[in-house]
Amino acid sequence: MGIKPGTQLDIAHHFGLSHPYVHQLIYGKMSDTECTRKRIKEICNYVGVDLKR
């Protein structure tokens, strides 16, 4: 279909992050820090998800 982002790799490339780091962020494997929360919010905004926290 070609809709972006279609994969974690698309997200990683968009933000200049590594694929494993994006995977850990998405699956909640990172420490709960201000930086982590900021990255998750940025990713949610990029993919069009409303994060309710």
PDB file of N, CA, C, O and CB in Angstrom:
ATOM      1  N   MET A   1       0.810  -1.178   0.000  1.00  0.00           N
ATOM      2  CA  MET A   1       0.000   0.000   0.000  1.00  0.00           C
ATOM      3  C   MET A   1       0.867   1.260   0.000  1.00  0.00           C
ATOM      4  O   MET A   1       0.454   2.283  -0.547  1.00  0.00           O
ATOM      5  CB  MET A   1      -0.929  -0.012   1.190  1.00  0.00           C
ATOM      6  N   GLY A   2       2.034   1.211   0.588  1.00  0.00           N
ATOM      7  CA  GLY A   2       2.956   2.330   0.557  1.00  0.00           C
ATOM      8  C   GLY A   2       2.719   3.414   1.586  1.00  0.00           C
ATOM      9  O   GLY A   2       3.347   4.471   1.522  1.00  0.00           O
ATOM     10  N   ILE A   3       1.822   3.176   2.539  1.00  0.00           N
ATOM     11  CA  ILE A   3       1.557   4.169   3.575  1.00  0.00           C
ATOM     12  C   ILE A   3       2.689   4.138   4.596  1.00  0.00           C
ATOM     13  O   ILE A   3       3.065   3.074   5.089  1.00  0.00           O
ATOM     14  CB  ILE A   3       0.184   3.909   4.261  1.00  0.00           C
ATOM     15  N   LYS A   4       3.220   5.300   4.903  1.00  0.00           N
ATOM     16  CA  LYS A   4       4.305   5.389   5.884  1.00  0.00           C
ATOM     17  C   LYS A   4       3.782   5.975   7.176  1.00  0.00           C
ATOM     18  O   LYS A   4       2.886   6.817   7.110  1.00  0.00           O
ATOM     19  CB  LYS A   4       5.472   6.239   5.345  1.00  0.00           C
ATOM     20  N   PRO A   5       4.256   5.609   8.314  1.00  0.00           N
ATOM     21  CA  PRO A   5       5.221   4.545   8.534  1.00  0.00           C
ATOM     22  C   PRO A   5       4.522   3.191   8.548  1.00  0.00           C
ATOM     23  O   PRO A   5       3.464   3.034   9.158  1.00  0.00           O
ATOM     24  CB  PRO A   5       5.984   4.770   9.846  1.00  0.00           C
ATOM     25  N   GLY A   6       5.111   2.236   7.883  1.00  0.00           N
ATOM     26  CA  GLY A   6       4.550   0.895   7.833  1.00  0.00           C
ATOM     27  C   GLY A   6       5.250  -0.059   8.773  1.00  0.00           C
ATOM     28  O   GLY A   6       4.710  -1.111   9.115  1.00  0.00           O
ATOM     29  N   THR A   7       6.460   0.306   9.198  1.00  0.00           N
ATOM     30  CA  THR A   7       7.244  -0.590  10.046  1.00  0.00           C
ATOM     31  C   THR A   7       8.014   0.205  11.101  1.00  0.00           C
ATOM     32  O   THR A   7       8.113   1.430  11.042  1.00  0.00           O
ATOM     33  CB  THR A   7       8.218  -1.427   9.191  1.00  0.00           C
ATOM     34  N   GLN A   8       8.548  -0.531  12.054  1.00  0.00           N
ATOM     35  CA  GLN A   8       9.418   0.089  13.057  1.00  0.00           C
ATOM     36  C   GLN A   8      10.653   0.671  12.380  1.00  0.00           C
ATOM     37  O   GLN A   8      11.186   1.689  12.822  1.00  0.00           O
ATOM     38  CB  GLN A   8       9.829  -0.939  14.144  1.00  0.00           C
ATOM     39  N   LEU A   9      11.105   0.029  11.314  1.00  0.00           N
ATOM     40  CA  LEU A   9      12.275   0.523  10.589  1.00  0.00           C
ATOM     41  C   LEU A   9      11.986   1.884   9.947  1.00  0.00           C
ATOM     42  O   LEU A   9      12.859   2.751   9.917  1.00  0.00           O
ATOM     43  CB  LEU A   9      12.707  -0.493   9.513  1.00  0.00           C
ATOM     44  N   ASP A  10      10.762   2.075   9.432  1.00  0.00           N
ATOM     45  CA  ASP A  10      10.373   3.389   8.899  1.00  0.00           C
ATOM     46  C   ASP A  10      10.459   4.455   9.986  1.00  0.00           C
ATOM     47  O   ASP A  10      10.945   5.561   9.749  1.00  0.00           O
ATOM     48  CB  ASP A  10       8.943   3.339   8.316  1.00  0.00           C
ATOM     49  N   ILE A  11       9.983   4.110  11.175  1.00  0.00           N
ATOM     50  CA  ILE A  11      10.025   5.046  12.305  1.00  0.00           C
ATOM     51  C   ILE A  11      11.472   5.354  12.671  1.00  0.00           C
ATOM     52  O   ILE A  11      11.830   6.511  12.888  1.00  0.00           O
ATOM     53  CB  ILE A  11       9.269   4.466  13.532  1.00  0.00           C
ATOM     54  N   ALA A  12      12.299   4.317  12.739  1.00  0.00           N
ATOM     55  CA  ALA A  12      13.711   4.497  13.082  1.00  0.00           C
ATOM     56  C   ALA A  12      14.396   5.428  12.083  1.00  0.00           C
ATOM     57  O   ALA A  12      15.133   6.330  12.480  1.00  0.00           O
ATOM     58  CB  ALA A  12      14.434   3.136  13.123  1.00  0.00           C
ATOM     59  N   HIS A  13      14.158   5.214  10.800  1.00  0.00           N
ATOM     60  CA  HIS A  13      14.780   6.063   9.774  1.00  0.00           C
ATOM     61  C   HIS A  13      14.290   7.503   9.875  1.00  0.00           C
ATOM     62  O   HIS A  13      15.077   8.437   9.726  1.00  0.00           O
ATOM     63  CB  HIS A  13      14.488   5.510   8.371  1.00  0.00           C
ATOM     64  N   HIS A  14      13.006   7.688  10.124  1.00  0.00           N
ATOM     65  CA  HIS A  14      12.444   9.040  10.212  1.00  0.00           C
ATOM     66  C   HIS A  14      13.102   9.853  11.326  1.00  0.00           C
ATOM     67  O   HIS A  14      13.390  11.037  11.149  1.00  0.00           O
ATOM     68  CB  HIS A  14      10.933   8.969  10.445  1.00  0.00           C
ATOM     69  N   PHE A  15      13.339   9.213  12.476  1.00  0.00           N
ATOM     70  CA  PHE A  15      13.894   9.916  13.631  1.00  0.00           C
ATOM     71  C   PHE A  15      15.410   9.772  13.754  1.00  0.00           C
ATOM     72  O   PHE A  15      16.012  10.357  14.655  1.00  0.00           O
ATOM     73  CB  PHE A  15      13.243   9.414  14.889  1.00  0.00           C
ATOM     74  N   GLY A  16      16.029   9.010  12.869  1.00  0.00           N
ATOM     75  CA  GLY A  16      17.472   8.806  12.941  1.00  0.00           C
ATOM     76  C   GLY A  16      17.881   7.937  14.116  1.00  0.00           C
ATOM     77  O   GLY A  16      18.951   8.121  14.696  1.00  0.00           O
ATOM     78  N   LEU A  17      17.012   6.978  14.466  1.00  0.00           N
ATOM     79  CA  LEU A  17      17.264   6.080  15.593  1.00  0.00           C
ATOM     80  C   LEU A  17      17.540   4.677  15.079  1.00  0.00           C
ATOM     81  O   LEU A  17      17.292   4.376  13.911  1.00  0.00           O
ATOM     82  CB  LEU A  17      16.067   6.072  16.572  1.00  0.00           C
ATOM     83  N   SER A  18      18.054   3.822  15.950  1.00  0.00           N
ATOM     84  CA  SER A  18      18.265   2.434  15.561  1.00  0.00           C
ATOM     85  C   SER A  18      16.956   1.661  15.678  1.00  0.00           C
ATOM     86  O   SER A  18      16.098   1.982  16.501  1.00  0.00           O
ATOM     87  CB  SER A  18      19.361   1.781  16.431  1.00  0.00           C
ATOM     88  N   HIS A  19      16.820   0.639  14.840  1.00  0.00           N
ATOM     89  CA  HIS A  19      15.622  -0.201  14.878  1.00  0.00           C
ATOM     90  C   HIS A  19      15.452  -0.870  16.243  1.00  0.00           C
ATOM     91  O   HIS A  19      14.341  -0.870  16.773  1.00  0.00           O
ATOM     92  CB  HIS A  19      15.685  -1.265  13.777  1.00  0.00           C
ATOM     93  N   PRO A  20      16.522  -1.449  16.841  1.00  0.00           N
ATOM     94  CA  PRO A  20      16.354  -2.063  18.168  1.00  0.00           C
ATOM     95  C   PRO A  20      15.882  -1.063  19.231  1.00  0.00           C
ATOM     96  O   PRO A  20      15.084  -1.417  20.099  1.00  0.00           O
ATOM     97  CB  PRO A  20      17.669  -2.691  18.614  1.00  0.00           C
ATOM     98  N   TYR A  21      16.365   0.176  19.170  1.00  0.00           N
ATOM     99  CA  TYR A  21      15.946   1.198  20.134  1.00  0.00           C
ATOM    100  C   TYR A  21      14.456   1.500  19.981  1.00  0.00           C
ATOM    101  O   TYR A  21      13.736   1.591  20.975  1.00  0.00           O
ATOM    102  CB  TYR A  21      16.774   2.490  19.951  1.00  0.00           C
ATOM    103  N   VAL A  22      13.996   1.653  18.745  1.00  0.00           N
ATOM    104  CA  VAL A  22      12.574   1.906  18.492  1.00  0.00           C
ATOM    105  C   VAL A  22      11.743   0.731  18.994  1.00  0.00           C
ATOM    106  O   VAL A  22      10.694   0.929  19.606  1.00  0.00           O
ATOM    107  CB  VAL A  22      12.315   2.146  16.980  1.00  0.00           C
ATOM    108  N   HIS A  23      12.202  -0.478  18.740  1.00  0.00           N
ATOM    109  CA  HIS A  23      11.494  -1.673  19.217  1.00  0.00           C
ATOM    110  C   HIS A  23      11.358  -1.649  20.741  1.00  0.00           C
ATOM    111  O   HIS A  23      10.279  -1.905  21.276  1.00  0.00           O
ATOM    112  CB  HIS A  23      12.233  -2.956  18.769  1.00  0.00           C
ATOM    113  N   GLN A  24      12.440  -1.343  21.429  1.00  0.00           N
ATOM    114  CA  GLN A  24      12.409  -1.295  22.892  1.00  0.00           C
ATOM    115  C   GLN A  24      11.479  -0.196  23.394  1.00  0.00           C
ATOM    116  O   GLN A  24      10.787  -0.389  24.393  1.00  0.00           O
ATOM    117  CB  GLN A  24      13.816  -1.079  23.446  1.00  0.00           C
ATOM    118  N   LEU A  25      11.452   0.942  22.725  1.00  0.00           N
ATOM    119  CA  LEU A  25      10.535   2.020  23.105  1.00  0.00           C
ATOM    120  C   LEU A  25       9.085   1.572  22.965  1.00  0.00           C
ATOM    121  O   LEU A  25       8.281   1.751  23.879  1.00  0.00           O
ATOM    122  CB  LEU A  25      10.786   3.271  22.247  1.00  0.00           C
ATOM    123  N   ILE A  26       8.760   0.993  21.822  1.00  0.00           N
ATOM    124  CA  ILE A  26       7.383   0.598  21.530  1.00  0.00           C
ATOM    125  C   ILE A  26       6.895  -0.482  22.487  1.00  0.00           C
ATOM    126  O   ILE A  26       5.738  -0.460  22.909  1.00  0.00           O
ATOM    127  CB  ILE A  26       7.269   0.105  20.092  1.00  0.00           C
ATOM    128  N   TYR A  27       7.760  -1.416  22.831  1.00  0.00           N
ATOM    129  CA  TYR A  27       7.348  -2.523  23.689  1.00  0.00           C
ATOM    130  C   TYR A  27       7.591  -2.272  25.175  1.00  0.00           C
ATOM    131  O   TYR A  27       7.452  -3.185  25.989  1.00  0.00           O
ATOM    132  CB  TYR A  27       8.066  -3.767  23.276  1.00  0.00           C
ATOM    133  N   GLY A  28       7.955  -1.039  25.531  1.00  0.00           N
ATOM    134  CA  GLY A  28       8.076  -0.671  26.939  1.00  0.00           C
ATOM    135  C   GLY A  28       9.260  -1.277  27.661  1.00  0.00           C
ATOM    136  O   GLY A  28       9.194  -1.526  28.865  1.00  0.00           O
ATOM    137  N   LYS A  29      10.341  -1.517  26.942  1.00  0.00           N
ATOM    138  CA  LYS A  29      11.533  -2.134  27.537  1.00  0.00           C
ATOM    139  C   LYS A  29      12.562  -1.110  28.011  1.00  0.00           C
ATOM    140  O   LYS A  29      13.624  -1.483  28.509  1.00  0.00           O
ATOM    141  CB  LYS A  29      12.179  -3.064  26.537  1.00  0.00           C
ATOM    142  N   MET A  30      12.249   0.181  27.859  1.00  0.00           N
ATOM    143  CA  MET A  30      13.184   1.230  28.260  1.00  0.00           C
ATOM    144  C   MET A  30      12.804   1.766  29.636  1.00  0.00           C
ATOM    145  O   MET A  30      11.651   1.666  30.053  1.00  0.00           O
ATOM    146  CB  MET A  30      13.205   2.373  27.221  1.00  0.00           C
ATOM    147  N   SER A  31      13.771   2.330  30.327  1.00  0.00           N
ATOM    148  CA  SER A  31      13.510   2.965  31.624  1.00  0.00           C
ATOM    149  C   SER A  31      12.556   4.136  31.436  1.00  0.00           C
ATOM    150  O   SER A  31      12.581   4.809  30.405  1.00  0.00           O
ATOM    151  CB  SER A  31      14.832   3.442  32.287  1.00  0.00           C
ATOM    152  N   ASP A  32      11.718   4.374  32.434  1.00  0.00           N
ATOM    153  CA  ASP A  32      10.748   5.467  32.376  1.00  0.00           C
ATOM    154  C   ASP A  32      11.443   6.773  32.753  1.00  0.00           C
ATOM    155  O   ASP A  32      11.483   7.164  33.920  1.00  0.00           O
ATOM    156  CB  ASP A  32       9.537   5.192  33.321  1.00  0.00           C
ATOM    157  N   THR A  33      11.989   7.439  31.731  1.00  0.00           N
ATOM    158  CA  THR A  33      12.675   8.713  31.936  1.00  0.00           C
ATOM    159  C   THR A  33      11.979   9.790  31.105  1.00  0.00           C
ATOM    160  O   THR A  33      11.128   9.489  30.267  1.00  0.00           O
ATOM    161  CB  THR A  33      14.186   8.606  31.555  1.00  0.00           C
ATOM    162  N   GLU A  34      12.343  11.022  31.341  1.00  0.00           N
ATOM    163  CA  GLU A  34      11.771  12.133  30.574  1.00  0.00           C
ATOM    164  C   GLU A  34      12.080  11.981  29.087  1.00  0.00           C
ATOM    165  O   GLU A  34      11.221  12.234  28.242  1.00  0.00           O
ATOM    166  CB  GLU A  34      12.310  13.481  31.092  1.00  0.00           C
ATOM    167  N   CYS A  35      13.301  11.571  28.770  1.00  0.00           N
ATOM    168  CA  CYS A  35      13.709  11.389  27.374  1.00  0.00           C
ATOM    169  C   CYS A  35      12.879  10.284  26.710  1.00  0.00           C
ATOM    170  O   CYS A  35      12.435  10.437  25.572  1.00  0.00           O
ATOM    171  CB  CYS A  35      15.217  11.050  27.290  1.00  0.00           C
ATOM    172  N   THR A  36      12.674   9.183  27.417  1.00  0.00           N
ATOM    173  CA  THR A  36      11.882   8.075  26.882  1.00  0.00           C
ATOM    174  C   THR A  36      10.451   8.525  26.619  1.00  0.00           C
ATOM    175  O   THR A  36       9.894   8.234  25.560  1.00  0.00           O
ATOM    176  CB  THR A  36      11.896   6.878  27.852  1.00  0.00           C
ATOM    177  N   ARG A  37       9.860   9.222  27.563  1.00  0.00           N
ATOM    178  CA  ARG A  37       8.484   9.707  27.387  1.00  0.00           C
ATOM    179  C   ARG A  37       8.393  10.670  26.203  1.00  0.00           C
ATOM    180  O   ARG A  37       7.412  10.653  25.459  1.00  0.00           O
ATOM    181  CB  ARG A  37       7.987  10.402  28.675  1.00  0.00           C
ATOM    182  N   LYS A  38       9.422  11.514  26.030  1.00  0.00           N
ATOM    183  CA  LYS A  38       9.452  12.457  24.909  1.00  0.00           C
ATOM    184  C   LYS A  38       9.502  11.708  23.581  1.00  0.00           C
ATOM    185  O   LYS A  38       8.764  12.032  22.651  1.00  0.00           O
ATOM    186  CB  LYS A  38      10.660  13.407  25.030  1.00  0.00           C
ATOM    187  N   ARG A  39      10.376  10.705  23.496  1.00  0.00           N
ATOM    188  CA  ARG A  39      10.504   9.916  22.262  1.00  0.00           C
ATOM    189  C   ARG A  39       9.203   9.189  21.937  1.00  0.00           C
ATOM    190  O   ARG A  39       8.773   9.169  20.783  1.00  0.00           O
ATOM    191  CB  ARG A  39      11.654   8.901  22.390  1.00  0.00           C
ATOM    192  N   ILE A  40       8.577   8.595  22.946  1.00  0.00           N
ATOM    193  CA  ILE A  40       7.324   7.873  22.728  1.00  0.00           C
ATOM    194  C   ILE A  40       6.251   8.835  22.225  1.00  0.00           C
ATOM    195  O   ILE A  40       5.486   8.498  21.321  1.00  0.00           O
ATOM    196  CB  ILE A  40       6.858   7.174  24.029  1.00  0.00           C
ATOM    197  N   LYS A  41       6.197  10.018  22.803  1.00  0.00           N
ATOM    198  CA  LYS A  41       5.222  11.022  22.369  1.00  0.00           C
ATOM    199  C   LYS A  41       5.481  11.424  20.919  1.00  0.00           C
ATOM    200  O   LYS A  41       4.540  11.545  20.135  1.00  0.00           O
ATOM    201  CB  LYS A  41       5.276  12.265  23.287  1.00  0.00           C
ATOM    202  N   GLU A  42       6.753  11.633  20.554  1.00  0.00           N
ATOM    203  CA  GLU A  42       7.106  11.991  19.180  1.00  0.00           C
ATOM    204  C   GLU A  42       6.690  10.893  18.205  1.00  0.00           C
ATOM    205  O   GLU A  42       6.141  11.174  17.140  1.00  0.00           O
ATOM    206  CB  GLU A  42       8.613  12.254  19.065  1.00  0.00           C
ATOM    207  N   ILE A  43       6.958   9.635  18.579  1.00  0.00           N
ATOM    208  CA  ILE A  43       6.599   8.504  17.722  1.00  0.00           C
ATOM    209  C   ILE A  43       5.083   8.415  17.573  1.00  0.00           C
ATOM    210  O   ILE A  43       4.578   8.217  16.468  1.00  0.00           O
ATOM    211  CB  ILE A  43       7.160   7.183  18.296  1.00  0.00           C
ATOM    212  N   CYS A  44       4.363   8.561  18.673  1.00  0.00           N
ATOM    213  CA  CYS A  44       2.893   8.510  18.619  1.00  0.00           C
ATOM    214  C   CYS A  44       2.339   9.604  17.717  1.00  0.00           C
ATOM    215  O   CYS A  44       1.426   9.356  16.929  1.00  0.00           O
ATOM    216  CB  CYS A  44       2.296   8.645  20.030  1.00  0.00           C
ATOM    217  N   ASN A  45       2.879  10.802  17.826  1.00  0.00           N
ATOM    218  CA  ASN A  45       2.440  11.903  16.961  1.00  0.00           C
ATOM    219  C   ASN A  45       2.723  11.590  15.496  1.00  0.00           C
ATOM    220  O   ASN A  45       1.904  11.887  14.626  1.00  0.00           O
ATOM    221  CB  ASN A  45       3.136  13.214  17.363  1.00  0.00           C
ATOM    222  N   TYR A  46       3.874  10.995  15.226  1.00  0.00           N
ATOM    223  CA  TYR A  46       4.266  10.665  13.856  1.00  0.00           C
ATOM    224  C   TYR A  46       3.342   9.617  13.243  1.00  0.00           C
ATOM    225  O   TYR A  46       2.957   9.735  12.079  1.00  0.00           O
ATOM    226  CB  TYR A  46       5.707  10.166  13.827  1.00  0.00           C
ATOM    227  N   VAL A  47       2.987   8.602  14.012  1.00  0.00           N
ATOM    228  CA  VAL A  47       2.145   7.529  13.466  1.00  0.00           C
ATOM    229  C   VAL A  47       0.658   7.837  13.591  1.00  0.00           C
ATOM    230  O   VAL A  47      -0.172   7.101  13.058  1.00  0.00           O
ATOM    231  CB  VAL A  47       2.452   6.218  14.169  1.00  0.00           C
ATOM    232  N   GLY A  48       0.314   8.913  14.287  1.00  0.00           N
ATOM    233  CA  GLY A  48      -1.082   9.312  14.395  1.00  0.00           C
ATOM    234  C   GLY A  48      -1.854   8.621  15.495  1.00  0.00           C
ATOM    235  O   GLY A  48      -3.055   8.385  15.367  1.00  0.00           O
ATOM    236  N   VAL A  49      -1.164   8.294  16.583  1.00  0.00           N
ATOM    237  CA  VAL A  49      -1.797   7.637  17.724  1.00  0.00           C
ATOM    238  C   VAL A  49      -1.898   8.637  18.866  1.00  0.00           C
ATOM    239  O   VAL A  49      -0.942   9.355  19.159  1.00  0.00           O
ATOM    240  CB  VAL A  49      -1.000   6.369  18.163  1.00  0.00           C
ATOM    241  N   ASP A  50      -3.061   8.679  19.508  1.00  0.00           N
ATOM    242  CA  ASP A  50      -3.263   9.554  20.663  1.00  0.00           C
ATOM    243  C   ASP A  50      -2.868   8.783  21.917  1.00  0.00           C
ATOM    244  O   ASP A  50      -3.509   7.790  22.263  1.00  0.00           O
ATOM    245  CB  ASP A  50      -4.750  10.052  20.752  1.00  0.00           C
ATOM    246  N   LEU A  51      -1.826   9.226  22.595  1.00  0.00           N
ATOM    247  CA  LEU A  51      -1.325   8.546  23.787  1.00  0.00           C
ATOM    248  C   LEU A  51      -2.057   9.058  25.010  1.00  0.00           C
ATOM    249  O   LEU A  51      -1.940  10.231  25.366  1.00  0.00           O
ATOM    250  CB  LEU A  51       0.196   8.748  23.944  1.00  0.00           C
ATOM    251  N   LYS A  52      -2.803   8.192  25.645  1.00  0.00           N
ATOM    252  CA  LYS A  52      -3.560   8.546  26.858  1.00  0.00           C
ATOM    253  C   LYS A  52      -2.782   8.053  28.067  1.00  0.00           C
ATOM    254  O   LYS A  52      -2.784   6.858  28.364  1.00  0.00           O
ATOM    255  CB  LYS A  52      -5.008   7.930  26.836  1.00  0.00           C
ATOM    256  N   ARG A  53      -2.111   8.972  28.769  1.00  0.00           N
ATOM    257  CA  ARG A  53      -1.345   8.599  29.966  1.00  0.00           C
ATOM    258  C   ARG A  53      -1.650   9.567  31.039  1.00  0.00           C
ATOM    259  O   ARG A  53      -1.118   9.452  32.143  1.00  0.00           O
ATOM    260  CB  ARG A  53       0.163   8.555  29.700  1.00  0.00           C
TER     261      ARG A  53
END
